[in-house]
Amino acid sequence: MKVGSYRDVQPESFFNGSVLKRILIGPKDGSPTFAMRLFTLKKGASTPYHTHDWEHEVFIVDGTIKVVSKDGEKIVEKGAFVLVEPNEEHQFVNVGDKIAHFICVVPNRGEQ
């Protein structure tokens, strides 16, 4: 069993530090199937609009995020969850007035 705090996980920084990713649990921890990541988006920051062949399960921990897909845009807030299906184009944009955090779970191959 692994028990920890996100505060103890060194983040990877993207886009001049506007997006941070912490791998909370993943292949390096012996997780056989899934990787759990915590993303932090500074005010106005976004992930790229992209696609890949694995799914995401996302839970909004804090903040207000615009989820963008080919089907349109949806505003989600703390407590919301999102399923991004394999090969679905997607993007997460912090549209709130503070830092936003979301948990993203993917198959290990999405984090290797």
ABEGO torsion letter per residue (X at the ends): XBBBBAAABBBBBBGGGABBBBBABBAAAGBAABBBBBBBBBBGBBBBBBBBABBBBBBBABEBBBBBBAAEBBBBBBGBBBBBBBGBBBBBBBABABBBBBBBBBBAAAAX
